[in-house]
């Protein structure tokens, strides 16, 4: 697979990611720098010797080669750049692929003899389990973006897998633990949900969303309100109701 990454210029933010791609793909990976780095960035210490990096090609020095790398690649990654005309063919190619997928979908969903075929759209594909895509999607930003998408769409098992991976790197992010807890809650795993909510509470002890999630579950006996931060819990739900709640629930 030939992969081309095109952006305004290579910098220290992109180099670790590009080095991994180069390690995986070797001479099938290319980075195209479309313009020289601004002097302001150079003075800030961003300067990189692009000529010393084997996979970097400079559009303003070898335009013909760079355009061919864009046209011939199997996958094009586009970063920020001003030369949007370089993407015209890719956009056209994307439209063709979209139409092809739509035709396939109509065939497997509407064709009168569709039951005679295995429907590829009936199953579920987790992008991170696709060996070719996994190296490209394993950075924290991609994991969070995909995890948030799964979470919003209600794919809680898939979102949980990603948020669990993120929690190993972001120990002090209460929002990640909130979402881990919510995913466990949706799966009916209340013990692990409560554990995640407790971690979120330790990081952000006055976050009422976390307290409310635990309280609402404790109300029907599925959860018990944590013993930590009881003073905050009392303020949120009221002392009398808090006492009644403790009488109705058992500790896990």
Backbone as numpy.savetxt, mean C-alpha at the origin, in Angstrom:
# Nx Ny Nz CAx CAy CAz Cx Cy Cz
11.32 -9.79 -18.25 10.48 -8.59 -18.25 11.36 -7.35 -18.25
11.10 -6.44 -19.16 11.84 -5.18 -19.23 11.04 -4.09 -18.53
11.70 -3.44 -17.58 11.03 -2.42 -16.78 11.79 -1.11 -16.92
11.08 -0.05 -17.25 11.67 1.27 -17.38 11.02 2.23 -16.39
11.85 2.91 -15.63 11.39 3.91 -14.66 11.81 5.27 -15.21
10.84 6.15 -15.41 11.14 7.46 -15.97 10.75 8.54 -14.97
11.68 9.48 -14.72 11.41 10.56 -13.78 12.32 11.74 -14.13
12.08 12.86 -13.43 12.86 14.06 -13.77 14.35 13.85 -13.54
14.73 13.23 -12.39 16.14 12.89 -12.17 16.25 11.86 -11.06
17.34 11.12 -11.09 17.60 10.12 -10.06 18.07 10.86 -8.80
17.64 10.40 -7.64 18.07 11.02 -6.39 18.16 9.99 -5.28
18.56 10.42 -4.11 18.82 9.49 -3.01 17.55 8.81 -2.51
16.38 9.37 -2.81 15.14 8.72 -2.42 14.87 7.49 -3.29
15.23 7.57 -4.56 14.89 6.53 -5.52 15.96 5.45 -5.65
17.20 5.79 -5.32 18.30 4.86 -5.57 18.15 3.51 -4.87
17.78 3.44 -3.58 17.61 2.12 -2.95 16.58 1.25 -3.67
15.45 1.86 -4.04 14.41 1.13 -4.76 14.93 0.67 -6.12
15.60 1.55 -6.84 16.12 1.21 -8.17 17.22 0.15 -8.08
18.05 0.22 -7.04 19.08 -0.80 -6.87 18.48 -2.19 -6.70
17.37 -2.26 -5.97 16.69 -3.55 -5.79 16.14 -4.06 -7.12
15.56 -3.16 -7.90 15.05 -3.57 -9.22 16.19 -4.03 -10.12
17.31 -3.32 -10.07 18.46 -3.69 -10.90 19.02 -5.04 -10.46
19.00 -5.28 -9.15 19.47 -6.56 -8.64 18.58 -7.71 -9.10
17.27 -7.44 -9.18 16.32 -8.48 -9.60 16.32 -8.67 -11.12
16.36 -7.57 -11.85 16.16 -7.62 -13.30 17.44 -7.48 -14.11
18.49 -6.99 -13.50 19.75 -6.83 -14.21 19.63 -5.84 -15.36
20.08 -6.25 -16.53 20.09 -5.35 -17.68 18.72 -5.13 -18.30
17.68 -5.68 -17.69 16.31 -5.42 -18.15 15.65 -4.29 -17.37
16.42 -3.64 -16.50 15.89 -2.48 -15.77 16.63 -1.22 -16.21
15.85 -0.15 -16.42 16.42 1.12 -16.87 15.76 2.28 -16.12
16.55 3.28 -15.78 16.01 4.51 -15.23 16.34 5.63 -16.21
15.31 6.38 -16.61 15.51 7.47 -17.55 15.35 8.80 -16.82
16.43 9.57 -16.81 16.41 10.90 -16.21 16.10 11.90 -17.32
15.02 12.68 -17.14 14.56 13.54 -18.23 15.19 14.92 -18.23
15.81 15.33 -17.12 16.38 16.67 -17.06 17.49 16.73 -16.02
18.42 17.66 -16.14 19.45 17.82 -15.11 18.83 18.29 -13.79
19.48 17.97 -12.71 18.99 18.40 -11.41 19.16 19.91 -11.24
18.17 20.56 -10.62 18.25 22.00 -10.40 19.41 22.34 -9.47
19.98 23.52 -9.66 21.11 23.95 -8.85 20.75 24.01 -7.36
19.50 24.38 -7.07 19.07 24.45 -5.67 19.18 23.09 -5.00
18.76 22.04 -5.72 18.85 20.69 -5.17 20.30 20.26 -5.03
21.12 20.64 -5.98 22.54 20.29 -5.92 23.17 20.91 -4.68
22.85 22.19 -4.41 23.40 22.85 -3.23 22.91 22.22 -1.93
21.74 21.59 -2.00 21.19 20.90 -0.81 21.84 19.55 -0.59
22.72 19.13 -1.50 23.41 17.86 -1.34 22.76 16.69 -2.03
21.84 16.98 -2.96 21.13 15.92 -3.67 21.91 15.38 -4.86
23.01 16.00 -5.19 23.72 15.67 -6.43 24.13 14.20 -6.47
23.91 13.58 -7.62 24.26 12.19 -7.86 24.98 12.12 -9.20
26.04 11.33 -9.25 26.73 11.13 -10.52 25.97 10.09 -11.33
25.03 10.55 -12.14 24.17 9.64 -12.90 24.97 8.77 -13.87
26.08 9.28 -14.37 26.89 8.52 -15.32 27.53 7.29 -14.66
27.65 7.31 -13.35 28.29 6.19 -12.65 27.31 5.07 -12.30
26.03 5.31 -12.54 25.02 4.30 -12.21 24.67 3.54 -13.50
24.87 2.25 -13.54 24.78 1.51 -14.81 23.40 1.51 -15.46
22.34 1.64 -14.69 21.00 1.54 -15.27 20.40 2.90 -15.64
21.12 3.99 -15.37 20.59 5.32 -15.63 20.94 5.78 -17.05
19.91 6.30 -17.75 20.11 6.89 -19.07 19.55 8.31 -19.04
20.24 9.23 -19.70 19.87 10.64 -19.68 19.17 11.00 -20.98
17.91 11.40 -20.86 17.12 11.73 -22.05 17.74 12.86 -22.85
18.32 13.83 -22.18 18.87 15.01 -22.85 20.24 14.74 -23.48
20.78 13.53 -23.28 22.04 13.16 -23.92 21.88 12.02 -24.92
20.91 11.16 -24.70 20.69 10.00 -25.59 19.19 9.79 -25.79
18.56 10.76 -26.40 17.11 10.78 -26.53 16.59 9.58 -27.32
17.24 9.23 -28.40 16.77 8.12 -29.25 16.75 6.81 -28.46
17.82 6.55 -27.74 17.90 5.32 -26.93 16.81 5.33 -25.86
16.63 6.45 -25.21 15.64 6.54 -24.12 14.22 6.34 -24.64
13.91 6.92 -25.77 12.57 6.74 -26.33 12.34 5.28 -26.71
13.37 4.62 -27.20 13.23 3.21 -27.53 13.02 2.36 -26.27
13.71 2.71 -25.17 13.52 2.00 -23.91 12.10 2.17 -23.38
11.53 3.34 -23.61 10.15 3.59 -23.19 9.18 2.77 -24.04
9.39 2.77 -25.33 8.47 2.09 -26.25 8.54 0.58 -26.13
9.73 0.05 -25.83 9.92 -1.41 -25.86 9.74 -2.09 -24.51
9.53 -1.33 -23.45 9.47 -1.95 -22.13 8.13 -2.67 -21.92
8.15 -3.65 -21.00 6.92 -4.36 -20.64 6.16 -3.62 -19.55
6.89 -2.90 -18.72 6.26 -2.15 -17.63 6.96 -0.81 -17.49
6.17 0.26 -17.48 6.71 1.61 -17.37 6.26 2.23 -16.07
7.22 2.63 -15.24 6.93 3.37 -14.01 7.21 4.84 -14.27
6.25 5.69 -13.98 6.39 7.11 -14.27 6.39 7.92 -12.99
7.48 8.64 -12.75 7.55 9.56 -11.64 7.19 10.96 -12.10
7.56 11.96 -11.29 7.24 13.32 -11.66 8.15 13.78 -12.80
7.58 14.47 -13.79 8.37 15.01 -14.90 7.51 15.99 -15.67
8.17 16.86 -16.40 7.45 17.85 -17.20 7.18 17.37 -18.62
7.93 16.40 -19.10 7.80 15.94 -20.48 6.70 14.87 -20.57
5.45 15.31 -20.45 4.32 14.37 -20.47 4.13 13.72 -21.83
4.67 14.32 -22.88 4.50 13.72 -24.22 5.17 12.36 -24.32
6.11 12.08 -23.40 6.77 10.78 -23.42 5.81 9.66 -23.04
4.70 10.02 -22.41 3.75 9.03 -21.92 2.61 8.76 -22.88
2.54 9.44 -24.01 1.39 9.32 -24.91 1.19 7.89 -25.38
2.26 7.23 -25.80 2.12 5.86 -26.28 1.70 4.93 -25.16
2.23 5.16 -23.96 1.89 4.32 -22.82 0.42 4.48 -22.46
-0.09 5.72 -22.52 -1.50 5.95 -22.23 -2.37 5.25 -23.26
-1.97 5.31 -24.52 -2.70 4.62 -25.58 -2.68 3.12 -25.35
-1.51 2.60 -24.96 -1.38 1.17 -24.70 -2.25 0.76 -23.51
-2.32 1.63 -22.51 -3.16 1.35 -21.34 -4.63 1.27 -21.74
-5.07 2.17 -22.63 -6.45 2.13 -23.10 -6.77 0.84 -23.82
-5.81 0.36 -24.63 -6.00 -0.91 -25.36 -6.12 -2.06 -24.38
-5.24 -2.08 -23.37 -5.29 -3.17 -22.39 -6.59 -3.13 -21.58
-7.06 -1.93 -21.27 -8.32 -1.82 -20.54 -9.49 -2.37 -21.36
-9.50 -2.05 -22.64 -10.58 -2.57 -23.50 -10.51 -4.09 -23.61
-9.30 -4.61 -23.67 -9.13 -6.07 -23.75 -9.67 -6.74 -22.49
-9.35 -6.19 -21.34 -9.84 -6.75 -20.07 -11.36 -6.65 -20.00
-11.92 -5.53 -20.46 -13.38 -5.38 -20.47 -14.04 -6.41 -21.37
-13.43 -6.69 -22.51 -13.98 -7.72 -23.42 -13.94 -9.10 -22.76
-12.83 -9.39 -22.09 -12.73 -10.67 -21.39 -13.80 -10.78 -20.30
-13.99 -9.70 -19.57 -14.98 -9.70 -18.49 -16.38 -9.96 -19.04
-16.70 -9.29 -20.11 -18.03 -9.49 -20.72 -18.20 -10.93 -21.20
-17.13 -11.51 -21.74 -17.21 -12.89 -22.22 -17.53 -13.84 -21.07
-16.76 -13.73 -19.98 -16.93 -14.68 -18.88 -18.18 -14.41 -18.05
-18.76 -13.21 -18.15 -19.94 -12.89 -17.37 -21.24 -12.93 -18.17
-21.16 -12.73 -19.49 -22.38 -12.58 -20.28 -22.56 -13.64 -21.38
-21.49 -14.25 -21.82 -21.59 -15.22 -22.92 -22.53 -16.36 -22.52
-23.38 -16.77 -23.42 -24.42 -17.75 -23.10 -23.84 -19.09 -22.64
-22.64 -19.44 -23.10 -22.02 -20.71 -22.70 -20.87 -20.47 -21.71
-20.97 -19.41 -20.95 -19.88 -19.05 -20.04 -19.63 -20.10 -18.96
-20.64 -20.89 -18.62 -20.47 -21.89 -17.57 -19.55 -23.03 -17.99
-19.23 -23.11 -19.26 -18.33 -24.15 -19.75 -16.86 -23.78 -19.56
-16.61 -22.57 -19.08 -15.24 -22.08 -18.93 -14.97 -21.71 -17.47
-13.71 -21.78 -17.10 -13.30 -21.33 -15.77 -13.21 -19.82 -15.76
-13.94 -19.21 -14.87 -14.02 -17.75 -14.81 -12.85 -17.18 -14.00
-11.89 -16.52 -14.65 -10.74 -15.96 -13.90 -11.14 -14.79 -13.01
-12.32 -14.21 -13.26 -12.76 -13.08 -12.47 -13.53 -13.51 -11.21
-13.77 -14.81 -11.09 -14.51 -15.31 -9.93 -13.62 -15.49 -8.72
-12.32 -15.64 -8.95 -11.39 -15.84 -7.85 -10.88 -14.52 -7.31
-9.91 -14.62 -6.41 -9.34 -13.44 -5.78 -7.82 -13.45 -5.99
-7.27 -12.31 -6.36 -5.83 -12.18 -6.57 -5.27 -11.17 -5.58
-4.34 -11.61 -4.78 -3.61 -10.70 -3.89 -2.32 -10.30 -4.59
-2.21 -9.02 -4.92 -1.07 -8.56 -5.72 0.27 -8.88 -5.06
0.32 -8.87 -3.74 1.57 -9.12 -3.05 1.99 -10.58 -3.11
1.07 -11.46 -3.52 1.40 -12.87 -3.65 1.82 -13.22 -5.07
1.83 -12.22 -5.94 2.30 -12.43 -7.31 3.81 -12.19 -7.31
4.58 -13.21 -7.62 6.03 -13.16 -7.44 6.68 -12.02 -8.22
6.16 -11.72 -9.41 6.75 -10.66 -10.23 6.50 -9.28 -9.61
5.34 -9.11 -8.98 4.97 -7.80 -8.45 5.47 -7.56 -7.04
5.70 -8.62 -6.29 6.05 -8.47 -4.88 7.25 -7.56 -4.64
8.36 -7.72 -5.39 9.50 -6.82 -5.15 9.18 -5.36 -5.42
8.22 -5.11 -6.29 7.88 -3.73 -6.67 6.93 -3.08 -5.68
6.25 -3.89 -4.87 5.20 -3.37 -4.00 5.51 -3.54 -2.52
6.76 -3.90 -2.19 7.08 -4.24 -0.82 7.60 -3.07 0.01
7.76 -1.89 -0.59 8.18 -0.74 0.21 7.01 -0.26 1.06
7.31 0.47 2.10 6.29 0.87 3.08 5.18 1.72 2.46
5.55 2.63 1.56 4.54 3.50 0.95 3.54 2.68 0.13
4.04 1.71 -0.63 3.15 0.87 -1.44 2.28 -0.01 -0.56
2.88 -0.59 0.48 2.11 -1.44 1.39 0.97 -0.65 2.03
1.26 0.57 2.43 0.22 1.37 3.08 -0.86 1.76 2.08
-0.45 2.13 0.88 -1.42 2.53 -0.14 -2.36 1.38 -0.48
-1.79 0.18 -0.68 -2.62 -0.99 -1.02 -3.46 -1.39 0.18
-2.87 -1.33 1.37 -3.61 -1.67 2.59 -4.80 -0.76 2.80
-4.62 0.53 2.57 -5.72 1.49 2.71 -6.81 1.20 1.68
-6.40 0.81 0.48 -7.39 0.49 -0.56 -8.21 -0.73 -0.14
-7.53 -1.79 0.29 -8.25 -2.99 0.75 -9.18 -2.64 1.91
-8.68 -1.80 2.83 -9.46 -1.44 4.02 -10.74 -0.71 3.62
-10.63 0.28 2.72 -11.80 1.04 2.30 -12.80 0.18 1.55
-12.29 -0.82 0.83 -13.16 -1.68 0.05 -13.76 -2.83 0.87
-13.33 -2.95 2.12 -13.89 -4.00 2.97 -13.19 -5.34 2.85
-12.00 -5.38 2.25 -11.22 -6.61 2.16 -10.32 -6.68 3.40
-10.95 -7.00 4.52 -10.25 -6.85 5.79 -9.14 -7.88 6.00
-9.29 -9.08 5.51 -8.23 -10.09 5.65 -6.98 -9.64 4.92
-7.14 -9.12 3.69 -6.01 -8.66 2.91 -5.38 -7.41 3.54
-6.24 -6.50 4.00 -5.73 -5.28 4.64 -4.96 -5.63 5.91
-5.47 -6.61 6.66 -4.82 -7.00 7.91 -3.40 -7.49 7.66
-3.21 -8.29 6.61 -1.88 -8.80 6.30 -0.89 -7.66 6.08
-1.33 -6.62 5.38 -0.45 -5.50 5.08 -0.19 -4.63 6.30
-1.23 -4.37 7.09 -1.04 -3.55 8.29 -0.17 -4.27 9.32
-0.27 -5.59 9.38 0.61 -6.35 10.28 2.06 -6.19 9.85
2.32 -6.23 8.55 3.68 -6.04 8.06 4.17 -4.62 8.36
3.29 -3.65 8.22 3.68 -2.27 8.49 3.95 -2.03 9.96
3.21 -2.73 10.83 3.37 -2.52 12.27 4.77 -2.91 12.74
5.43 -3.81 12.00 6.79 -4.21 12.38 7.78 -3.07 12.19
7.45 -2.16 11.26 8.35 -1.04 10.98 7.91 0.25 11.67
6.59 0.38 11.90 6.05 1.61 12.50 5.44 1.27 13.86
6.31 1.10 14.86 5.84 0.68 16.18 5.03 1.75 16.89
5.22 3.01 16.52 4.56 4.09 17.25 3.41 4.72 16.48
2.90 4.02 15.48 1.79 4.55 14.68 0.48 3.95 15.20
-0.25 4.72 15.98 -1.48 4.19 16.59 -2.54 3.88 15.54
-2.54 4.63 14.43 -3.56 4.41 13.40 -3.44 3.01 12.79
-2.21 2.53 12.62 -2.02 1.19 12.08 -2.63 0.16 13.02
-2.38 0.32 14.33 -2.94 -0.64 15.29 -4.45 -0.52 15.39
-4.98 0.69 15.21 -6.43 0.84 15.17 -7.03 0.02 14.03
-6.39 0.10 12.88 -6.92 -0.61 11.71 -6.69 -2.10 11.81
-5.60 -2.52 12.43 -5.39 -3.94 12.69 -6.52 -4.46 13.59
-6.81 -3.69 14.64 -7.89 -4.09 15.54 -9.22 -4.15 14.84
-9.50 -3.18 14.00 -10.78 -3.15 13.28 -10.89 -4.33 12.32
-9.78 -4.68 11.66 -9.79 -5.84 10.75 -10.06 -7.13 11.51
-9.39 -7.29 12.65 -9.65 -8.47 13.48 -11.10 -8.49 13.95
-11.60 -7.33 14.31 -12.99 -7.22 14.76 -13.95 -7.69 13.67
-13.70 -7.26 12.43 -14.57 -7.65 11.32 -14.47 -9.14 11.04
-13.34 -9.75 11.37 -13.17 -11.19 11.18 -13.77 -11.99 12.33
-14.18 -11.29 13.39 -14.73 -11.98 14.56 -13.69 -12.44 15.55
-12.43 -12.03 15.36 -11.34 -12.40 16.26 -11.20 -11.29 17.30
-12.05 -11.33 18.32 -12.13 -10.23 19.25 -10.93 -10.14 20.19
-10.31 -11.27 20.51 -9.15 -11.25 21.40 -8.00 -10.48 20.76
-7.69 -10.79 19.51 -6.61 -10.08 18.82 -6.99 -8.63 18.53
-8.27 -8.39 18.29 -8.73 -7.03 18.06 -8.49 -6.18 19.31
-8.85 -6.72 20.44 -8.66 -5.98 21.69 -7.18 -5.73 21.95
-6.34 -6.73 21.67 -4.90 -6.55 21.86 -4.38 -5.40 21.00
-4.85 -5.32 19.74 -4.42 -4.24 18.85 -4.93 -2.89 19.35
-6.17 -2.85 19.82 -6.72 -1.59 20.34 -5.95 -1.13 21.58
-5.51 -2.09 22.40 -4.72 -1.74 23.59 -3.39 -1.13 23.18
-2.76 -1.67 22.15 -1.50 -1.10 21.67 -1.72 0.31 21.15
-2.83 0.50 20.42 -3.14 1.84 19.91 -3.38 2.80 21.07
-4.00 2.30 22.14 -4.30 3.15 23.30 -3.03 3.53 24.03
-2.07 2.62 24.10 -0.80 2.94 24.76 -0.08 4.07 24.02
-0.13 4.02 22.68 0.54 5.04 21.87 -0.22 6.36 21.94
-1.54 6.29 21.82 -2.39 7.50 21.87 -3.47 7.28 22.92
-3.14 7.47 24.20 -4.06 7.10 25.29 -5.37 7.87 25.32
-5.43 9.04 24.72 -6.65 9.84 24.78 -7.43 9.82 23.47
-7.16 8.83 22.64 -7.88 8.72 21.38 -9.23 8.07 21.63
-10.31 8.85 21.50 -11.64 8.37 21.84 -12.14 7.32 20.86
-11.64 7.33 19.63 -12.08 6.30 18.68 -11.70 4.92 19.19
-10.47 4.79 19.68 -10.01 3.49 20.19 -10.83 3.08 21.40
-11.05 4.02 22.32 -11.83 3.71 23.52 -13.25 3.30 23.14
-13.84 4.00 22.19 -15.21 3.69 21.78 -15.30 2.30 21.16
-14.30 1.94 20.34 -14.33 0.60 19.73 -14.33 -0.48 20.80
-13.49 -0.31 21.80 -13.43 -1.31 22.87 -14.72 -1.31 23.68
-15.23 -0.10 23.95 -16.44 -0.01 24.75 -17.63 -0.64 24.05
-17.79 -0.37 22.78 -18.95 -0.90 22.05 -18.93 -2.41 22.02
-17.74 -3.00 21.94 -17.66 -4.45 21.94 -17.85 -5.02 23.34
-17.37 -4.29 24.33 -17.57 -4.76 25.69 -19.04 -4.77 26.06
-19.79 -3.88 25.46 -21.19 -3.73 25.79 -21.97 -5.03 25.55
-21.64 -5.76 24.47 -22.38 -6.99 24.21 -21.63 -8.22 24.72
-20.57 -7.99 25.52 -19.87 -9.11 26.12 -18.77 -9.67 25.27
-18.60 -9.20 24.05 -17.55 -9.73 23.19 -16.19 -9.22 23.60
-16.14 -7.97 24.06 -14.90 -7.36 24.52 -15.05 -6.98 25.97
-13.93 -6.75 26.59 -13.93 -6.16 27.91 -13.11 -4.89 27.85
-13.56 -3.88 28.53 -12.81 -2.63 28.54 -11.48 -2.87 29.24
-10.41 -2.35 28.69 -9.09 -2.59 29.26 -8.96 -1.96 30.64
-8.09 -2.54 31.44 -7.88 -2.01 32.77 -7.04 -0.74 32.73
-6.23 -0.58 31.64 -5.42 0.62 31.54 -6.28 1.80 31.08
-5.93 2.96 31.52 -6.60 4.20 31.16 -8.09 4.18 31.55
-8.41 3.64 32.69 -9.80 3.60 33.13 -10.36 5.01 33.35
-9.48 5.92 33.76 -9.96 7.28 34.00 -10.47 7.91 32.71
-9.74 7.66 31.61 -10.18 8.19 30.31 -11.47 7.54 29.88
-11.58 6.24 30.11 -12.79 5.51 29.73 -14.00 6.05 30.49
-13.82 6.34 31.78 -14.94 6.86 32.58 -15.42 8.20 32.03
-14.47 9.04 31.64 -14.84 10.35 31.09 -15.65 10.19 29.81
-15.29 9.16 29.06 -15.93 9.01 27.76 -17.33 8.41 27.85
-17.53 7.41 28.73 -18.83 6.73 28.75 -19.64 7.01 30.00
-19.05 7.72 30.98 -19.79 8.03 32.19 -19.52 7.01 33.28
-19.38 7.47 34.52 -18.99 6.60 35.62 -20.03 5.51 35.87
-21.32 5.85 35.92 -22.35 4.85 36.22 -22.39 3.76 35.14
-22.36 4.16 33.90 -22.42 3.18 32.83 -21.15 2.33 32.82
-20.02 2.95 33.18 -18.75 2.23 33.25 -18.82 1.13 34.30
-19.37 1.45 35.47 -19.48 0.46 36.54 -20.40 -0.69 36.11
-21.54 -0.33 35.49 -22.46 -1.35 35.04 -21.81 -2.25 33.99
-20.98 -1.66 33.16 -20.30 -2.40 32.11 -19.35 -3.42 32.71
-18.61 -3.05 33.72 -17.68 -3.97 34.36 -18.42 -5.13 35.00
-19.63 -4.88 35.49 -20.41 -5.95 36.11 -20.94 -6.95 35.08
-21.12 -6.49 33.81 -21.72 -7.35 32.80 -20.70 -8.15 32.00
-19.44 -7.80 32.13 -18.43 -8.45 31.27 -17.40 -9.18 32.10
-16.70 -10.08 31.48 -15.65 -10.85 32.13 -14.33 -10.53 31.42
-13.25 -10.61 32.16 -11.95 -10.33 31.55 -11.54 -11.50 30.66
-10.87 -11.16 29.53 -10.39 -12.20 28.61 -9.15 -12.84 29.18
